[in-house]
Amino acid sequence: MPKGKTFTGDFKQAVVEDVRKNRISYREAMKKYGITGKMTIQKWERIYLEAGPEGLCLERRGRGSPGRPPKLDKQVKKDLIAENQRLRAENDYLKKLHALVLEEERRDRRRK
């Protein structure tokens, strides 16, 4: 019977299967296996029902770090910067062209 806060997947599985097969209460299982809280057993049972026995072997404590994003290769970074500059220039050109077209349309309306 392990002591402390960490239990093996096999131990968790044995507790859950004992509770389910022999229909013992959570309190009885707590006393029998030396577990301090019934919520622990309830959580193990939920995991057992959702993910099966192998789900009890997974480590579930903590948030899980997304880690650092992978660094881009220098050439890829240069290419992205160049493309960004090209797209900004294209966008500026299209804005100026649109302004010229609108100005020409205004002139044509005044002439009529």
N, CA, C and O atoms as a printed pandas DataFrame, in Angstrom:
     atom_number atom_name residue_name chain_id  residue_number  x_coord  y_coord  z_coord
0              1         N          MET        A               1    0.846   -1.179    0.000
1              2        CA          MET        A               1    0.000    0.000    0.000
2              3         C          MET        A               1    0.891    1.242    0.000
3              4         O          MET        A               1    1.600    1.474    0.979
4              5         N          PRO        A               2    0.877    2.052   -1.074
5              6        CA          PRO        A               2    1.766    3.207   -1.150
6              7         C          PRO        A               2    1.361    4.309   -0.188
7              8         O          PRO        A               2    0.178    4.488    0.102
8              9         N          LYS        A               3    2.349    5.047    0.306
9             10        CA          LYS        A               3    2.085    6.190    1.166
10            11         C          LYS        A               3    2.574    7.430    0.436
11            12         O          LYS        A               3    3.516    7.363   -0.354
12            13         N          GLY        A               4    1.931    8.563    0.701
13            14        CA          GLY        A               4    2.282    9.783    0.011
14            15         C          GLY        A               4    1.177   10.157   -0.956
15            16         O          GLY        A               4    0.059    9.647   -0.874
16            17         N          LYS        A               5    1.499   11.040   -1.860
17            18        CA          LYS        A               5    0.472   11.559   -2.758
18            19         C          LYS        A               5    0.488   10.956   -4.146
19            20         O          LYS        A               5   -0.415   11.233   -4.936
20            21         N          THR        A               6    1.468   10.152   -4.470
21            22        CA          THR        A               6    1.507    9.568   -5.812
22            23         C          THR        A               6    1.188    8.076   -5.737
23            24         O          THR        A               6    1.679    7.350   -4.873
24            25         N          PHE        A               7    0.358    7.655   -6.663
25            26        CA          PHE        A               7   -0.034    6.255   -6.733
26            27         C          PHE        A               7    0.224    5.756   -8.147
27            28         O          PHE        A               7    0.139    6.520   -9.108
28            29         N          THR        A               8    0.535    4.492   -8.267
29            30        CA          THR        A               8    0.772    3.918   -9.587
30            31         C          THR        A               8   -0.552    3.689  -10.299
31            32         O          THR        A               8   -1.609    3.635   -9.668
32            33         N          GLY        A               9   -0.485    3.557  -11.597
33            34        CA          GLY        A               9   -1.680    3.276  -12.385
34            35         C          GLY        A               9   -2.307    1.940  -12.010
35            36         O          GLY        A               9   -3.531    1.807  -11.990
36            37         N          ASP        A              10   -1.471    0.956  -11.714
37            38        CA          ASP        A              10   -1.979   -0.363  -11.316
38            39         C          ASP        A              10   -2.733   -0.286   -9.991
39            40         O          ASP        A              10   -3.772   -0.924   -9.819
40            41         N          PHE        A              11   -2.199    0.505   -9.055
41            42        CA          PHE        A              11   -2.859    0.669   -7.765
42            43         C          PHE        A              11   -4.222    1.339   -7.951
43            44         O          PHE        A              11   -5.222    0.890   -7.391
44            45         N          LYS        A              12   -4.253    2.409   -8.737
45            46        CA          LYS        A              12   -5.511    3.115   -8.995
46            47         C          LYS        A              12   -6.525    2.167   -9.633
47            48         O          LYS        A              12   -7.696    2.150   -9.253
48            49         N          GLN        A              13   -6.070    1.391  -10.590
49            50        CA          GLN        A              13   -6.953    0.435  -11.269
50            51         C          GLN        A              13   -7.507   -0.588  -10.285
51            52         O          GLN        A              13   -8.691   -0.919  -10.340
52            53         N          ALA        A              14   -6.664   -1.090   -9.386
53            54        CA          ALA        A              14   -7.106   -2.080   -8.400
54            55         C          ALA        A              14   -8.166   -1.486   -7.471
55            56         O          ALA        A              14   -9.148   -2.150   -7.136
56            57         N          VAL        A              15   -7.962   -0.236   -7.057
57            58        CA          VAL        A              15   -8.930    0.415   -6.172
58            59         C          VAL        A              15  -10.265    0.579   -6.884
59            60         O          VAL        A              15  -11.312    0.228   -6.338
60            61         N          VAL        A              16  -10.231    1.110   -8.101
61            62        CA          VAL        A              16  -11.472    1.357   -8.851
62            63         C          VAL        A              16  -12.197    0.041   -9.136
63            64         O          VAL        A              16  -13.416   -0.044   -8.983
64            65         N          GLU        A              17  -11.460   -0.967   -9.543
65            66        CA          GLU        A              17  -12.105   -2.253   -9.840
66            67         C          GLU        A              17  -12.679   -2.890   -8.575
67            68         O          GLU        A              17  -13.726   -3.535   -8.630
68            69         N          ASP        A              18  -12.010   -2.716   -7.447
69            70        CA          ASP        A              18  -12.541   -3.230   -6.182
70            71         C          ASP        A              18  -13.840   -2.509   -5.815
71            72         O          ASP        A              18  -14.807   -3.142   -5.391
72            73         N          VAL        A              19  -13.859   -1.202   -5.977
73            74        CA          VAL        A              19  -15.064   -0.418   -5.683
74            75         C          VAL        A              19  -16.210   -0.848   -6.592
75            76         O          VAL        A              19  -17.342   -1.006   -6.135
76            77         N          ARG        A              20  -15.924   -1.035   -7.857
77            78        CA          ARG        A              20  -16.979   -1.353   -8.818
78            79         C          ARG        A              20  -17.446   -2.817   -8.702
79            80         O          ARG        A              20  -18.648   -3.083   -8.716
80            81         N          LYS        A              21  -16.514   -3.748   -8.589
81            82        CA          LYS        A              21  -16.881   -5.170   -8.578
82            83         C          LYS        A              21  -17.529   -5.585   -7.256
83            84         O          LYS        A              21  -18.542   -6.284   -7.245
84            85         N          ASN        A              22  -16.941   -5.154   -6.157
85            86        CA          ASN        A              22  -17.417   -5.578   -4.844
86            87         C          ASN        A              22  -18.418   -4.603   -4.234
87            88         O          ASN        A              22  -18.902   -4.812   -3.121
88            89         N          ARG        A              23  -18.720   -3.545   -4.964
89            90        CA          ARG        A              23  -19.688   -2.538   -4.525
90            91         C          ARG        A              23  -19.403   -2.020   -3.117
91            92         O          ARG        A              23  -20.306   -1.889   -2.291
92            93         N          ILE        A              24  -18.132   -1.730   -2.866
93            94        CA          ILE        A              24  -17.796   -1.134   -1.572
94            95         C          ILE        A              24  -17.883    0.378   -1.699
95            96         O          ILE        A              24  -17.716    0.925   -2.788
96            97         N          SER        A              25  -18.142    1.048   -0.589
97            98        CA          SER        A              25  -18.272    2.504   -0.613
98            99         C          SER        A              25  -16.886    3.138   -0.741
99           100         O          SER        A              25  -15.854    2.493   -0.557
100          101         N          TYR        A              26  -16.914    4.425   -1.065
101          102        CA          TYR        A              26  -15.645    5.151   -1.168
102          103         C          TYR        A              26  -14.959    5.199    0.198
103          104         O          TYR        A              26  -13.736    5.088    0.284
104          105         N          ARG        A              27  -15.733    5.361    1.250
105          106        CA          ARG        A              27  -15.155    5.414    2.599
106          107         C          ARG        A              27  -14.464    4.092    2.950
107          108         O          ARG        A              27  -13.370    4.084    3.515
108          109         N          GLU        A              28  -15.109    2.990    2.612
109          110        CA          GLU        A              28  -14.501    1.686    2.881
110          111         C          GLU        A              28  -13.204    1.529    2.092
111          112         O          GLU        A              28  -12.208    1.024    2.611
112          113         N          ALA        A              29  -13.225    1.964    0.837
113          114        CA          ALA        A              29  -12.019    1.874    0.009
114          115         C          ALA        A              29  -10.922    2.770    0.562
115          116         O          ALA        A              29   -9.746    2.407    0.532
116          117         N          MET        A              30  -11.305    3.951    1.071
117          118        CA          MET        A              30  -10.315    4.850    1.667
118          119         C          MET        A              30   -9.602    4.166    2.832
119          120         O          MET        A              30   -8.378    4.222    2.948
120          121         N          LYS        A              31  -10.380    3.530    3.679
121          122        CA          LYS        A              31   -9.790    2.846    4.847
122          123         C          LYS        A              31   -8.948    1.654    4.413
123          124         O          LYS        A              31   -7.843    1.440    4.913
124          125         N          LYS        A              32   -9.487    0.883    3.474
125          126        CA          LYS        A              32   -8.807   -0.336    3.035
126          127         C          LYS        A              32   -7.468   -0.037    2.362
127          128         O          LYS        A              32   -6.487   -0.747    2.583
128          129         N          TYR        A              33   -7.429    1.018    1.539
129          130        CA          TYR        A              33   -6.224    1.311    0.748
130          131         C          TYR        A              33   -5.405    2.477    1.287
131          132         O          TYR        A              33   -4.342    2.781    0.745
132          133         N          GLY        A              34   -5.883    3.141    2.351
133          134        CA          GLY        A              34   -5.109    4.238    2.945
134          135         C          GLY        A              34   -5.110    5.499    2.104
135          136         O          GLY        A              34   -4.093    6.187    2.015
136          137         N          ILE        A              35   -6.225    5.806    1.492
137          138        CA          ILE        A              35   -6.351    7.008    0.673
138          139         C          ILE        A              35   -7.050    8.067    1.515
139          140         O          ILE        A              35   -7.983    7.757    2.254
140          141         N          THR        A              36   -6.605    9.310    1.407
141          142        CA          THR        A              36   -7.099   10.344    2.320
142          143         C          THR        A              36   -8.398   11.014    1.888
143          144         O          THR        A              36   -9.059   11.620    2.730
144          145         N          GLY        A              37   -8.791   10.937    0.642
145          146        CA          GLY        A              37  -10.011   11.623    0.217
146          147         C          GLY        A              37  -10.845   10.794   -0.733
147          148         O          GLY        A              37  -10.314   10.090   -1.592
148          149         N          LYS        A              38  -12.174   10.882   -0.571
149          150        CA          LYS        A              38  -13.041   10.098   -1.457
150          151         C          LYS        A              38  -13.096   10.712   -2.860
151          152         O          LYS        A              38  -13.370   10.017   -3.839
152          153         N          MET        A              39  -12.831   12.033   -2.947
153          154        CA          MET        A              39  -12.816   12.677   -4.259
154          155         C          MET        A              39  -11.726   12.076   -5.147
155          156         O          MET        A              39  -11.874   12.015   -6.368
156          157         N          THR        A              40  -10.655   11.643   -4.537
157          158        CA          THR        A              40   -9.564   11.019   -5.289
158          159         C          THR        A              40  -10.066    9.757   -5.977
159          160         O          THR        A              40   -9.800    9.537   -7.159
160          161         N          ILE        A              41  -10.785    8.941   -5.239
161          162        CA          ILE        A              41  -11.302    7.687   -5.802
162          163         C          ILE        A              41  -12.371    7.986   -6.854
163          164         O          ILE        A              41  -12.433    7.317   -7.886
164          165         N          GLN        A              42  -13.205    8.983   -6.593
165          166        CA          GLN        A              42  -14.231    9.357   -7.570
166          167         C          GLN        A              42  -13.586    9.819   -8.876
167          168         O          GLN        A              42  -14.051    9.481   -9.964
168          169         N          LYS        A              43  -12.510   10.595   -8.754
169          170        CA          LYS        A              43  -11.795   11.067   -9.943
170          171         C          LYS        A              43  -11.196    9.894  -10.709
171          172         O          LYS        A              43  -11.290    9.834  -11.935
172          173         N          TRP        A              44  -10.580    8.964   -9.986
173          174        CA          TRP        A              44  -10.003    7.783  -10.633
174          175         C          TRP        A              44  -11.090    6.979  -11.337
175          176         O          TRP        A              44  -10.870    6.469  -12.436
176          177         N          GLU        A              45  -12.242    6.863  -10.721
177          178        CA          GLU        A              45  -13.334    6.098  -11.326
178          179         C          GLU        A              45  -13.832    6.773  -12.607
179          180         O          GLU        A              45  -14.110    6.103  -13.601
180          181         N          ARG        A              46  -13.942    8.110  -12.576
181          182        CA          ARG        A              46  -14.363    8.843  -13.779
182          183         C          ARG        A              46  -13.362    8.627  -14.910
183          184         O          ARG        A              46  -13.747    8.373  -16.051
184          185         N          ILE        A              47  -12.076    8.731  -14.584
185          186        CA          ILE        A              47  -11.037    8.523  -15.595
186          187         C          ILE        A              47  -11.092    7.096  -16.130
187          188         O          ILE        A              47  -10.961    6.873  -17.333
188          189         N          TYR        A              48  -11.285    6.143  -15.240
189          190        CA          TYR        A              48  -11.369    4.723  -15.621
190          191         C          TYR        A              48  -12.522    4.503  -16.602
191          192         O          TYR        A              48  -12.376    3.778  -17.587
192          193         N          LEU        A              49  -13.665    5.129  -16.331
193          194        CA          LEU        A              49  -14.838    4.955  -17.198
194          195         C          LEU        A              49  -14.666    5.667  -18.538
195          196         O          LEU        A              49  -15.131    5.178  -19.567
196          197         N          GLU        A              50  -14.001    6.814  -18.525
197          198        CA          GLU        A              50  -13.838    7.593  -19.762
198          199         C          GLU        A              50  -12.694    7.093  -20.636
199          200         O          GLU        A              50  -12.841    6.993  -21.854
200          201         N          ALA        A              51  -11.555    6.778  -20.021
201          202        CA          ALA        A              51  -10.354    6.456  -20.793
202          203         C          ALA        A              51   -9.882    5.019  -20.623
203          204         O          ALA        A              51   -8.936    4.597  -21.287
204          205         N          GLY        A              52  -10.526    4.267  -19.747
205          206        CA          GLY        A              52  -10.108    2.895  -19.528
206          207         C          GLY        A              52   -8.957    2.805  -18.541
207          208         O          GLY        A              52   -8.496    3.828  -18.034
208          209         N          PRO        A              53   -8.488    1.595  -18.262
209          210        CA          PRO        A              53   -7.410    1.405  -17.280
210          211         C          PRO        A              53   -6.121    2.139  -17.648
211          212         O          PRO        A              53   -5.402    2.615  -16.770
212          213         N          GLU        A              54   -5.829    2.231  -18.956
213          214        CA          GLU        A              54   -4.592    2.909  -19.349
214          215         C          GLU        A              54   -4.650    4.411  -19.070
215          216         O          GLU        A              54   -3.608    5.056  -18.957
216          217         N          GLY        A              55   -5.856    4.976  -18.957
217          218        CA          GLY        A              55   -5.996    6.386  -18.624
218          219         C          GLY        A              55   -5.504    6.703  -17.220
219          220         O          GLY        A              55   -5.103    7.833  -16.940
220          221         N          LEU        A              56   -5.532    5.715  -16.342
221          222        CA          LEU        A              56   -5.068    5.924  -14.970
222          223         C          LEU        A              56   -3.557    6.008  -14.880
223          224         O          LEU        A              56   -3.028    6.464  -13.867
224          225         N          CYS        A              57   -2.859    5.583  -15.903
225          226        CA          CYS        A              57   -1.394    5.603  -15.885
226          227         C          CYS        A              57   -0.828    6.949  -16.332
227          228         O          CYS        A              57    0.355    7.220  -16.131
228          229         N          LEU        A              58   -1.656    7.783  -16.930
229          230        CA          LEU        A              58   -1.183    9.079  -17.418
230          231         C          LEU        A              58   -1.008   10.065  -16.270
231          232         O          LEU        A              58   -1.800   10.075  -15.328
232          233         N          GLU        A              59    0.018   10.884  -16.350
233          234        CA          GLU        A              59    0.253   11.924  -15.348
234          235         C          GLU        A              59   -0.662   13.096  -15.664
235          236         O          GLU        A              59   -0.647   13.600  -16.788
236          237         N          ARG        A              60   -1.452   13.537  -14.707
237          238        CA          ARG        A              60   -2.447   14.574  -14.955
238          239         C          ARG        A              60   -2.250   15.807  -14.075
239          240         O          ARG        A              60   -3.084   16.713  -14.098
240          241         N          ARG        A              61   -1.187   15.860  -13.315
241          242        CA          ARG        A              61   -1.010   17.018  -12.434
242          243         C          ARG        A              61   -0.444   18.187  -13.207
243          244         O          ARG        A              61    0.334   17.999  -14.143
244          245         N          GLY        A              62   -0.826   19.393  -12.825
245          246        CA          GLY        A              62   -0.299   20.607  -13.434
246          247         C          GLY        A              62   -1.038   20.981  -14.704
247          248         O          GLY        A              62   -1.935   20.271  -15.157
248          249         N          ARG        A              63   -0.648   22.093  -15.257
249          250        CA          ARG        A              63   -1.312   22.616  -16.439
250          251         C          ARG        A              63   -0.730   22.086  -17.735
251          252         O          ARG        A              63   -1.435   22.017  -18.742
252          253         N          GLY        A              64    0.486   21.727  -17.733
253          254        CA          GLY        A              64    1.121   21.293  -18.977
254          255         C          GLY        A              64    1.608   22.507  -19.746
255          256         O          GLY        A              64    0.812   23.337  -20.185
256          257         N          SER        A              65    2.867   22.601  -19.899
257          258        CA          SER        A              65    3.464   23.765  -20.546
258          259         C          SER        A              65    3.399   23.646  -22.059
259          260         O          SER        A              65    3.725   22.598  -22.616
260          261         N          PRO        A              66    2.978   24.715  -22.727
261          262        CA          PRO        A              66    3.005   24.676  -24.182
262          263         C          PRO        A              66    4.432   24.741  -24.726
263          264         O          PRO        A              66    4.678   24.431  -25.892
264          265         N          GLY        A              67    5.365   25.146  -23.869
265          266        CA          GLY        A              67    6.759   25.215  -24.283
266          267         C          GLY        A              67    7.028   26.454  -25.123
267          268         O          GLY        A              67    6.125   27.230  -25.433
268          269         N          ARG        A              68    8.253   26.610  -25.469
269          270        CA          ARG        A              68    8.624   27.741  -26.316
270          271         C          ARG        A              68    8.258   27.428  -27.759
271          272         O          ARG        A              68    8.358   26.286  -28.208
272          273         N          PRO        A              69    7.832   28.465  -28.480
273          274        CA          PRO        A              69    7.585   28.214  -29.893
274          275         C          PRO        A              69    8.909   27.939  -30.606
275          276         O          PRO        A              69    9.939   28.505  -30.238
276          277         N          PRO        A              70    8.890   27.092  -31.603
277          278        CA          PRO        A              70   10.147   26.780  -32.299
278          279         C          PRO        A              70   10.688   28.012  -33.019
279          280         O          PRO        A              70    9.931   28.802  -33.583
280          281         N          LYS        A              71   12.007   28.160  -32.988
281          282        CA          LYS        A              71   12.632   29.298  -33.663
282          283         C          LYS        A              71   12.641   29.043  -35.164
283          284         O          LYS        A              71   12.823   27.921  -35.635
284          285         N          LEU        A              72   12.435   30.140  -35.894
285          286        CA          LEU        A              72   12.455   30.042  -37.354
286          287         C          LEU        A              72   13.892   30.021  -37.856
287          288         O          LEU        A              72   14.789   30.609  -37.252
288          289         N          ASP        A              73   14.085   29.345  -38.950
289          290        CA          ASP        A              73   15.376   29.336  -39.618
290          291         C          ASP        A              73   15.668   30.756  -40.102
291          292         O          ASP        A              73   14.739   31.487  -40.449
292          293         N          LYS        A              74   16.926   31.156  -40.132
293          294        CA          LYS        A              74   17.280   32.521  -40.535
294          295         C          LYS        A              74   16.780   32.851  -41.939
295          296         O          LYS        A              74   16.302   33.959  -42.183
296          297         N          GLN        A              75   16.887   31.907  -42.852
297          298        CA          GLN        A              75   16.447   32.155  -44.228
298          299         C          GLN        A              75   14.934   32.325  -44.282
299          300         O          GLN        A              75   14.433   33.187  -45.005
300          301         N          VAL        A              76   14.210   31.521  -43.531
301          302        CA          VAL        A              76   12.754   31.628  -43.500
302          303         C          VAL        A              76   12.354   32.986  -42.933
303          304         O          VAL        A              76   11.435   33.633  -43.436
304          305         N          LYS        A              77   13.054   33.412  -41.878
305          306        CA          LYS        A              77   12.758   34.713  -41.277
306          307         C          LYS        A              77   13.000   35.839  -42.278
307          308         O          LYS        A              77   12.189   36.759  -42.386
308          309         N          LYS        A              78   14.127   35.770  -43.019
309          310        CA          LYS        A              78   14.416   36.791  -44.028
310          311         C          LYS        A              78   13.347   36.801  -45.114
311          312         O          LYS        A              78   12.911   37.864  -45.554
312          313         N          ASP        A              79   12.927   35.608  -45.547
313          314        CA          ASP        A              79   11.897   35.519  -46.582
314          315         C          ASP        A              79   10.581   36.131  -46.105
315          316         O          ASP        A              79    9.901   36.820  -46.866
316          317         N          LEU        A              80   10.226   35.879  -44.852
317          318        CA          LEU        A              80    8.983   36.426  -44.319
318          319         C          LEU        A              80    9.038   37.951  -44.209
319          320         O          LEU        A              80    8.060   38.639  -44.500
320          321         N          ILE        A              81   10.178   38.460  -43.791
321          322        CA          ILE        A              81   10.335   39.913  -43.706
322          323         C          ILE        A              81   10.238   40.537  -45.095
323          324         O          ILE        A              81    9.588   41.567  -45.272
324          325         N          ALA        A              82   10.886   39.913  -46.083
325          326        CA          ALA        A              82   10.848   40.434  -47.452
326          327         C          ALA        A              82    9.418   40.393  -47.998
327          328         O          ALA        A              82    8.974   41.346  -48.637
328          329         N          GLU        A              83    8.712   39.319  -47.756
329          330        CA          GLU        A              83    7.332   39.218  -48.238
330          331         C          GLU        A              83    6.446   40.267  -47.568
331          332         O          GLU        A              83    5.583   40.864  -48.211
332          333         N          ASN        A              84    6.667   40.486  -46.275
333          334        CA          ASN        A              84    5.896   41.490  -45.554
334          335         C          ASN        A              84    6.135   42.875  -46.143
335          336         O          ASN        A              84    5.190   43.642  -46.327
336          337         N          GLN        A              85    7.387   43.200  -46.439
337          338        CA          GLN        A              85    7.710   44.502  -47.035
338          339         C          GLN        A              85    7.073   44.633  -48.420
339          340         O          GLN        A              85    6.546   45.690  -48.768
340          341         N          ARG        A              86    7.122   43.552  -49.212
341          342        CA          ARG        A              86    6.521   43.585  -50.542
342          343         C          ARG        A              86    5.017   43.799  -50.464
343          344         O          ARG        A              86    4.454   44.569  -51.242
344          345         N          LEU        A              87    4.364   43.115  -49.522
345          346        CA          LEU        A              87    2.911   43.255  -49.380
346          347         C          LEU        A              87    2.519   44.644  -48.881
347          348         O          LEU        A              87    1.489   45.183  -49.286
348          349         N          ARG        A              88    3.337   45.223  -48.004
349          350        CA          ARG        A              88    3.056   46.595  -47.546
350          351         C          ARG        A              88    3.165   47.574  -48.717
351          352         O          ARG        A              88    2.328   48.464  -48.868
352          353         N          ALA        A              89    4.202   47.404  -49.546
353          354        CA          ALA        A              89    4.376   48.286  -50.705
354          355         C          ALA        A              89    3.208   48.115  -51.675
355          356         O          ALA        A              89    2.700   49.096  -52.217
356          357         N          GLU        A              90    2.787   46.879  -51.892
357          358        CA          GLU        A              90    1.658   46.623  -52.788
358          359         C          GLU        A              90    0.381   47.249  -52.242
359          360         O          GLU        A              90   -0.413   47.817  -52.993
360          361         N          ASN        A              91    0.193   47.143  -50.949
361          362        CA          ASN        A              91   -0.984   47.721  -50.315
362          363         C          ASN        A              91   -0.985   49.248  -50.458
363          364         O          ASN        A              91   -2.018   49.840  -50.771
364          365         N          ASP        A              92    0.159   49.879  -50.232
365          366        CA          ASP        A              92    0.268   51.335  -50.399
366          367         C          ASP        A              92   -0.025   51.737  -51.843
367          368         O          ASP        A              92   -0.722   52.721  -52.088
368          369         N          TYR        A              93    0.508   50.975  -52.794
369          370        CA          TYR        A              93    0.271   51.262  -54.211
370          371         C          TYR        A              93   -1.223   51.189  -54.533
371          372         O          TYR        A              93   -1.756   52.062  -55.218
372          373         N          LEU        A              94   -1.887   50.161  -54.046
373          374        CA          LEU        A              94   -3.315   50.006  -54.332
374          375         C          LEU        A              94   -4.146   51.109  -53.692
375          376         O          LEU        A              94   -5.144   51.543  -54.268
376          377         N          LYS        A              95   -3.754   51.562  -52.521
377          378        CA          LYS        A              95   -4.462   52.671  -51.883
378          379         C          LYS        A              95   -4.331   53.944  -52.710
379          380         O          LYS        A              95   -5.310   54.665  -52.907
380          381         N          LYS        A              96   -3.117   54.222  -53.196
381          382        CA          LYS        A              96   -2.899   55.411  -54.021
382          383         C          LYS        A              96   -3.654   55.312  -55.345
383          384         O          LYS        A              96   -4.224   56.298  -55.814
384          385         N          LEU        A              97   -3.657   54.136  -55.939
385          386        CA          LEU        A              97   -4.387   53.925  -57.186
386          387         C          LEU        A              97   -5.873   54.148  -56.975
387          388         O          LEU        A              97   -6.531   54.791  -57.793
388          389         N          HIS        A              98   -6.405   53.620  -55.880
389          390        CA          HIS        A              98   -7.825   53.798  -55.577
390          391         C          HIS        A              98   -8.155   55.282  -55.386
391          392         O          HIS        A              98   -9.190   55.752  -55.856
392          393         N          ALA        A              99   -7.273   56.023  -54.694
393          394        CA          ALA        A              99   -7.480   57.457  -54.496
394          395         C          ALA        A              99   -7.475   58.191  -55.833
395          396         O          ALA        A              99   -8.285   59.093  -56.046
396          397         N          LEU        A             100   -6.570   57.814  -56.735
397          398        CA          LEU        A             100   -6.517   58.457  -58.062
398          399         C          LEU        A             100   -7.777   58.170  -58.869
399          400         O          LEU        A             100   -8.297   59.060  -59.542
400          401         N          VAL        A             101   -8.264   56.954  -58.808
401          402        CA          VAL        A             101   -9.478   56.591  -59.532
402          403         C          VAL        A             101  -10.664   57.393  -58.996
403          404         O          VAL        A             101  -11.474   57.891  -59.777
404          405         N          LEU        A             102  -10.771   57.522  -57.695
405          406        CA          LEU        A             102  -11.863   58.300  -57.109
406          407         C          LEU        A             102  -11.767   59.771  -57.512
407          408         O          LEU        A             102  -12.772   60.409  -57.827
408          409         N          GLU        A             103  -10.546   60.295  -57.495
409          410        CA          GLU        A             103  -10.339   61.695  -57.894
410          411         C          GLU        A             103  -10.740   61.907  -59.350
411          412         O          GLU        A             103  -11.367   62.916  -59.671
412          413         N          GLU        A             104  -10.398   60.996  -60.217
413          414        CA          GLU        A             104  -10.771   61.097  -61.633
414          415         C          GLU        A             104  -12.286   61.027  -61.804
415          416         O          GLU        A             104  -12.847   61.754  -62.625
416          417         N          GLU        A             105  -12.951   60.170  -61.046
417          418        CA          GLU        A             105  -14.413   60.080  -61.124
418          419         C          GLU        A             105  -15.059   61.387  -60.671
419          420         O          GLU        A             105  -16.057   61.818  -61.249
420          421         N          ARG        A             106  -14.503   62.013  -59.651
421          422        CA          ARG        A             106  -15.037   63.307  -59.192
422          423         C          ARG        A             106  -14.880   64.371  -60.274
423          424         O          ARG        A             106  -15.785   65.173  -60.505
424          425         N          ARG        A             107  -13.734   64.369  -60.929
425          426        CA          ARG        A             107  -13.516   65.345  -62.014
426          427         C          ARG        A             107  -14.510   65.152  -63.145
427          428         O          ARG        A             107  -15.052   66.114  -63.689
428          429         N          ASP        A             108  -14.743   63.858  -63.496
429          430        CA          ASP        A             108  -15.693   63.565  -64.567
430          431         C          ASP        A             108  -17.099   64.024  -64.196
431          432         O          ASP        A             108  -17.829   64.497  -65.068
432          433         N          ARG        A             109  -17.496   63.902  -62.955
433          434        CA          ARG        A             109  -18.827   64.346  -62.533
434          435         C          ARG        A             109  -18.960   65.861  -62.599
435          436         O          ARG        A             109  -20.020   66.383  -62.945
436          437         N          ARG        A             110  -17.876   66.567  -62.265
437          438        CA          ARG        A             110  -17.917   68.024  -62.320
438          439         C          ARG        A             110  -18.035   68.531  -63.754
439          440         O          ARG        A             110  -18.685   69.547  -63.998
440          441         N          ARG        A             111  -17.421   67.842  -64.691
441          442        CA          ARG        A             111  -17.444   68.250  -66.092
442          443         C          ARG        A             111  -18.834   68.125  -66.688
443          444         O          ARG        A             111  -19.215   68.908  -67.559
444          445         N          LYS        A             112  -19.591   67.146  -66.221
445          446        CA          LYS        A             112  -20.924   66.921  -66.803
446          447         C          LYS        A             112  -21.899   67.891  -66.332
447          448         O          LYS        A             112  -23.063   67.838  -66.728
